[in-house]
Amino acid sequence: MTRSTISFSQLRKIQYAKLGFVLLVIFISTALYAEPPDNYPFSKYDTGLKQAQREHKKLFVYFGRFGCGFCDMTNKQTFSDKALRDRFMQHYILVYADAESGNRINLPSGERITEMELGARLNVYATPVFVYLEPDGTMIYKAPGFKTVKEFIELDDYVYNNHYKSQTLSEYSATRK
């Protein structure tokens, strides 16, 4: 039986290759991770709900997740708009929830659930999804998928100005044309 030996330089090459692979995996994972957009004061759901009740403001809940390309696209192409950011910060309490997260939140009832369970309760099964809620947590409107600045402004007008109480979004949109 023959024994193979590995030289010190071969061992170093193997270690560098492993390190390179690990760094590549980390880089790819980081590049795919869609976090809440920069410069927005997003909070956790339970914190945001309490604040909304105190300030009598509606909630805007952004459900995103790790590896969501459309979340990243929304962050870069839509939420980078300063006028939209200012408008949303004035009109809503902003909440970000990771649709796959095990992070625990406390509901007003005292029940503890995960952000993922919150998404399931609100029928969020793909991301991104944007949910508008009353200060008590009652759903107003759910908007799935990538949205442009123009689409968010129309949704904001519909929700913020209470048009949802008397007409569907389709009816409201028809009156705007």
Secondary structure, DSSP 4 states (H G I P E B T S, - for coil): -------HHHHHHHHHHHHHHHHHHHHHHHHHB-PPPTT---B-HHHHHHHHHHHT-EEEEEEE-BT-HHHHHHHHHTTT-HHHHHHHHHHEEEEEEETT---EEE-TTS-EEEHHHHHHHTT--SS-EEEEE-TTS-EEEEEES---HHHHHHHHHHHHTTGGGTS-HHHHHHHH-
